[in-house]
Amino acid sequence: MKKVVLALGGNALGNTPEEQKEAVKLTAESIVDLVEKGNKVILSHGNGPQVGMINLAMELSSNINDNVPTMPFPECGAMSQGYIGYHLQNAIENELEKRKLNIPTATLITQTLVDQNDPAFKNPTKPIGAFYTKEEAENLEKEKKYVFVEDSGRGYRRVVPSPKPIDIVEKESINLLYNSGAIVIAGGGGGIPVVKVNNHLEGVPAVIDKDFTTAKLAELVDADVLVVLTAVDKVAIKFGTPEQEWLDEISVEQAKKYIDDKEFAEGSMKPKVEAAIQFSSSKAGRTSLITSLEKAAFGIEGKTGTTITL
């Protein structure tokens, strides 16, 4: 039996609630395949399209109706965790029932601790929400202290920081559920970013990369394998060129060299490899696997995917 933590991309869940309900049926099949093979599973997920949709809906409603309050971004993240978690656990429970497997499933609203002195807070880069004119953006900057940037000629968008996770607030609850045999859904969207101020946790408007949070989560539950799911079965170097080479197994040092050589795209494969390095480096014997959802079970058996080990 292996303790497995999986990072599922938010874009793999579709762009609407209806698309998501269909997409998670296939996700559930792959998750239950892993469980049926004797693995203990924690599932984390992205929320890029979903939290943006929630934030935009609340923002537009507030703009046209003074009685509708602006919804803070941490609360939008919590909403996305709740509804994505509901769809995932519903689909997993249905798949478990179909196979007559009596295994509990739970979604945990998760807060991720970040350092309020993280340099990312001085350089917000993640665009969220609606497009505004320059004048509208300047007014909002004065009124709400938002930071805006011009976005590819389409207008101005609010940007928020992307700090690194340093701890998972609900780690003990996650471990209790995980060790009891439950399939746990946690750390959605990288978690709700919180900072500690005078020993109190406070939510902050930020976006944490879900792969880094999932790697941290895997460390905290002492997982054997971190599976970072992507659209391809393996990682490649010289991607998209005649010299393209698919990678089967590489060391942490090799992975670092490939990053230094700029083999992996920013915002795409690079953070996945960096998260894999983080987990594999955290303790001897830990393995990271980058592969597609459909091939995850085979990847854990060493039959496909790119593994990264110390």
C-alpha positions in Angstrom: 0.0 0.0 0.0 1.3 3.4 -1.0 0.3 6.8 0.4 -0.4 8.9 -2.7 -1.1 12.6 -3.0 -2.4 13.8 -6.4 -2.5 17.3 -7.8 -5.3 17.8 -10.4 -5.3 20.8 -12.6 -8.2 23.2 -12.4 -8.4 23.5 -16.2 -9.1 19.7 -16.3 -12.4 20.3 -14.6 -14.0 22.3 -17.4 -15.2 25.9 -17.6 -18.8 25.6 -16.3 -20.4 23.7 -13.5 -22.1 21.4 -16.0 -18.8 20.7 -17.8 -17.2 20.0 -14.4 -19.9 17.5 -13.4 -19.2 15.5 -16.5 -15.4 15.8 -16.3 -15.2 14.6 -12.7 -16.8 11.3 -13.7 -13.7 10.3 -15.5 -11.5 11.8 -12.7 -13.4 9.6 -10.2 -12.8 6.4 -12.3 -9.0 7.0 -12.2 -9.1 7.9 -8.5 -11.0 4.8 -7.6 -8.7 2.7 -9.8 -5.8 3.8 -7.6 -7.8 3.0 -4.4 -8.8 -0.4 -5.7 -5.1 -1.2 -6.2 -4.6 -0.6 -2.5 -3.4 3.0 -2.5 -4.4 5.6 0.1 -5.3 8.8 -1.8 -5.4 12.5 -1.1 -6.6 14.6 -4.0 -5.8 18.3 -4.4 -7.0 20.4 -7.3 -6.6 23.7 -9.1 -9.3 26.3 -9.2 -8.1 28.9 -11.8 -11.1 29.1 -14.0 -13.6 28.5 -11.1 -12.3 31.1 -8.7 -12.1 33.6 -11.5 -15.7 32.9 -12.4 -16.8 33.4 -8.8 -14.8 36.5 -8.4 -16.0 38.0 -11.6 -19.7 37.2 -10.9 -19.5 38.8 -7.4 -17.5 41.8 -8.8 -20.1 42.4 -11.6 -23.0 42.1 -9.2 -21.4 44.6 -6.8 -20.7 47.0 -9.7 -24.4 47.1 -10.8 -26.1 46.8 -7.4 -24.9 48.9 -4.4 -26.7 46.4 -2.1 -24.4 43.6 -3.2 -21.1 43.7 -1.2 -17.7 43.1 -2.8 -16.7 39.5 -2.0 -13.1 39.3 -0.6 -10.8 37.1 -2.7 -10.1 34.5 0.1 -13.8 33.9 0.4 -14.0 33.4 -3.3 -11.3 30.7 -2.9 -13.3 29.1 -0.1 -16.4 29.0 -2.4 -14.4 27.4 -5.2 -13.0 24.7 -2.8 -16.6 23.9 -1.6 -18.2 23.5 -5.0 -15.3 21.7 -6.7 -15.0 19.4 -3.6 -18.7 18.7 -3.8 -18.5 17.6 -7.4 -15.4 15.5 -6.9 -16.6 13.7 -3.8 -20.1 13.2 -5.3 -18.5 11.5 -8.4 -16.0 9.5 -6.3 -18.8 8.3 -4.0 -20.9 7.2 -7.0 -17.9 5.3 -8.5 -17.2 3.6 -5.1 -20.9 2.6 -4.9 -20.8 1.2 -8.4 -17.8 -1.0 -7.4 -19.3 -1.9 -4.0 -16.4 -0.3 -2.2 -17.2 1.0 1.3 -14.7 3.8 1.6 -15.6 7.3 3.1 -14.8 10.5 1.2 -14.4 13.9 2.6 -13.7 17.5 1.3 -11.9 19.8 3.7 -11.9 23.5 3.3 -8.2 24.2 3.6 -6.1 27.2 4.7 -2.5 27.5 3.6 -0.1 29.6 5.7 2.1 32.0 3.9 4.7 34.4 5.1 3.5 38.0 5.2 7.1 39.0 4.3 7.2 36.8 1.2 8.7 38.9 -1.6 5.7 38.0 -3.8 3.5 40.5 -1.8 5.7 43.3 -3.2 5.3 42.1 -6.7 1.7 40.9 -7.5 1.6 39.0 -10.8 -1.5 36.8 -10.9 -4.4 38.5 -12.8 -7.9 38.0 -11.5 -11.4 39.3 -12.1 -12.8 41.6 -14.8 -11.2 44.0 -17.3 -11.5 47.7 -16.6 -10.7 50.9 -18.4 -7.7 52.9 -17.2 -9.9 55.4 -15.4 -11.9 52.7 -13.7 -8.8 50.9 -12.6 -7.3 54.1 -11.2 -10.5 54.8 -9.2 -10.5 51.3 -7.8 -6.8 51.5 -6.9 -7.6 54.6 -4.8 -10.9 53.3 -3.3 -9.9 49.7 -2.6 -6.1 49.7 -2.7 -6.1 47.1 -5.5 -3.1 46.8 -7.9 -3.9 46.8 -11.6 -1.8 46.1 -14.7 -2.6 46.5 -18.4 -3.4 43.1 -19.9 -2.4 42.6 -23.5 -4.3 45.5 -24.9 -7.6 44.2 -23.5 -7.8 46.6 -20.6 -6.7 46.7 -16.9 -7.0 43.7 -14.5 -6.4 43.4 -10.9 -3.3 41.4 -9.9 -2.6 39.6 -6.6 0.6 38.1 -5.2 1.6 34.4 -5.5 3.5 33.5 -2.3 5.0 30.1 -1.5 3.1 27.9 1.0 4.9 27.2 4.3 2.3 25.2 6.2 -1.2 23.7 6.0 -3.4 24.9 8.8 -5.7 21.8 8.8 -2.8 19.3 8.5 -3.9 17.4 11.7 -7.5 17.1 10.5 -6.3 15.9 7.1 -4.0 13.3 8.7 -6.8 12.0 10.9 -9.1 11.5 7.9 -6.3 10.1 5.7 -5.1 7.7 8.4 -8.6 6.5 9.0 -8.8 5.3 5.4 -10.8 8.1 3.9 -10.3 9.5 0.4 -9.5 13.2 1.3 -10.0 16.2 -1.0 -7.9 19.1 0.4 -5.8 22.1 -0.5 -8.0 23.1 -3.4 -6.7 25.9 -5.5 -3.5 25.9 -3.5 -5.5 26.6 -0.3 -7.0 29.8 1.1 -3.9 32.0 1.7 -3.6 33.1 5.3 -1.0 35.0 7.3 -0.4 34.9 11.1 -0.9 38.4 12.7 -0.5 38.5 16.5 -1.2 34.8 16.6 -4.4 35.1 14.6 -4.9 33.8 11.1 -6.1 36.3 8.5 -7.0 35.7 4.9 -5.1 37.6 2.3 -5.9 38.2 -1.4 -3.4 36.0 -3.1 -3.1 32.9 -5.3 -0.9 30.0 -4.2 0.3 27.6 -6.9 -1.6 24.4 -6.3 1.4 22.2 -7.2 3.5 23.8 -4.5 0.7 23.4 -1.9 0.2 19.8 -3.0 3.9 19.1 -2.5 3.7 20.6 1.0 0.6 18.6 1.7 2.4 15.4 0.6 5.3 16.2 3.0 3.0 16.8 5.9 1.1 13.5 5.5 4.4 11.6 4.9 3.2 10.4 1.5 5.2 7.9 -0.5 4.4 9.4 -3.9 3.4 12.8 -5.1 1.6 12.6 -8.5 1.5 15.9 -10.4 -1.1 15.4 -13.1 -0.8 17.1 -16.5 -2.0 16.8 -20.1 0.8 14.5 -21.2 2.0 11.1 -20.1 5.6 12.1 -19.6 7.8 15.2 -19.3 9.9 16.1 -22.3 13.0 18.2 -23.0 13.4 20.1 -26.3 9.6 20.0 -26.3 8.0 20.6 -29.7 11.3 20.3 -31.7 12.7 17.4 -33.8 15.1 16.7 -30.9 12.2 16.2 -28.4 13.0 13.6 -25.8 10.5 12.0 -23.3 11.9 11.5 -19.8 11.3 8.3 -17.9 13.3 8.7 -14.7 15.5 11.6 -13.6 17.2 12.7 -10.4 16.5 15.9 -8.5 19.9 17.2 -9.7 19.1 16.5 -13.4 15.7 18.1 -13.0 17.3 21.2 -11.5 19.7 21.4 -14.4 16.9 21.2 -16.9 15.2 24.1 -15.2 18.4 26.1 -15.3 18.6 25.3 -19.0 15.0 26.7 -19.4 13.7 23.4 -20.7 10.3 23.8 -19.1 7.7 26.5 -19.8 6.9 29.1 -17.1 3.4 28.7 -15.7 3.1 25.3 -17.3 5.6 22.4 -16.8 8.2 24.4 -14.8 6.1 24.7 -11.5 5.2 21.0 -11.8 8.8 20.0 -12.0 9.7 22.4 -9.2 7.0 21.0 -6.9 8.2 17.5 -7.7 11.8 18.5 -6.8 10.5 20.0 -3.5 8.8 16.8 -2.4 11.4 14.3 -3.6 14.1 16.4 -1.8 12.2 16.5 1.4 13.0 13.0 2.6 14.9 9.9 1.3 12.6 7.4 -0.4 10.0 9.9 -1.6 9.1 9.8 -5.3 7.4 12.3 -7.5 5.6 11.3 -10.6 4.5 13.6 -13.4 1.9 12.0 -15.8 -1.7 12.2 -17.0 -4.6 11.3 -14.8 -5.5 8.3 -17.0 -2.0 6.8 -16.6 -1.6 7.6 -12.9 -2.2 4.0 -11.7 0.3 2.7 -14.3 2.8 5.4 -13.4 2.8 4.5 -9.7 3.5 0.9 -10.8 6.5 2.2 -12.8 5.0 1.6 -16.2 4.8 5.1 -17.5 5.2 8.8 -16.5 8.3 10.7 -15.5 9.6 9.9 -12.0 11.9 12.3 -10.0 13.9 10.8 -7.2 16.6 12.1 -4.8 
